[in-house]
Amino acid sequence: MNKNAFILFALGFFLVNFASATQNFTENSLEVSVDILATQDWAEIELNTTSIDFGTVNMTTGSVVDKRKNMYYEIRNKGNVNITVTPSLADGADPIFDNLKFSKSVSDSLSSWKSMGDYSINMTATDSVNLWSTWQKYAIRLDLSNYLGAGEQIPFKIVNYKKTVVFEITAA
């Protein structure tokens, strides 16, 4: 290799290494972070399911049991304030899903089941940004046993009928 070419190569190598070494010490930004405790009441809830399918309801039988479909959902919370959680239909009144009932357990007495608007869950604060409460299991029932009154009929099969239930949070 030519002596001049070697000197140029060595000088270039030195400058590249020197430039990259100095680059680490000349950053013009700094990443910073902090955790700040809430100065106001806050709460979150989480449901363990995004949908509940009650399946097929047989309205032609005389059996009340065939017209009641039970399911469970679970809910948990975190926050620095005790809360009350109240379910409601997102789009307001509905002739089918206005017949949703809520209770702690499927085996609760009929008088324990409450309609939307009359039912709420009280949940205790966790006082932690990262700590969720344990999952709490609750029952939900679609009760169409009193749906057809005064000789009303369902004129056609209703397939895949859906509505959204919103769980509203208020400080307890």
C-alpha positions, 0 to 999 in steps of 0.5 A, a space after each residue: 500500500 502506498 505510504 500516502 494512502 496508508 496515512 489517509 486511511 489511518 487519519 480517516 479511521 482516527 477521525 471516525 472513531 474520535 467523532 463517534 466517541 465524542 458523539 456519546 457525550 454531546 447529546 442535546 436531550 435527556 429522557 426524564 420520568 416521574 410518578 405523581 400521586 393523584 390529587 383528585 379522586 380517580 377510579 377505573 374498572 375492568 370487565 373480564 368479558 367483552 360480550 355475553 351471549 344468552 343463546 336461544 330463548 324459547 318463547 313458545 314453551 310455557 316454562 318460565 325457566 326456558 325464558 330466563 337465561 343466566 350468565 356471569 361476568 366478573 369485574 374489578 377496580 383500582 383507584 383512590 376512592 370507593 365507587 358505585 358501579 351502575 349498569 345501563 343500556 348505552 342507547 337507552 330503553 330497549 324492549 328486549 334488554 330492558 328485561 336484564 336483571 342483576 344479582 350477586 349469584 344465580 342462586 339468589 332469590 327472585 327478589 334479589 334480582 334487580 333491574 337496570 337503574 335499581 342495581 349497583 355494585 359498591 367497590 372499595 378503593 385500592 389506593 394504588 395506580 398499579 394494583 387491581 382489586 380481586 375479580 368479583 363475580 356477578 350474575 346477569 339474567 335475561 328474563 323474558 318470562 313476563 315479556 309477552 303480555 296481553 296476547 302479544 306475539 313475536 312475529 318473526 325470529 330475532 337473530 343475533 340481537 345486540 345492545 351495549 351495557 355501559 357500567 357507569 362509575 360514580 364516587 361512593 
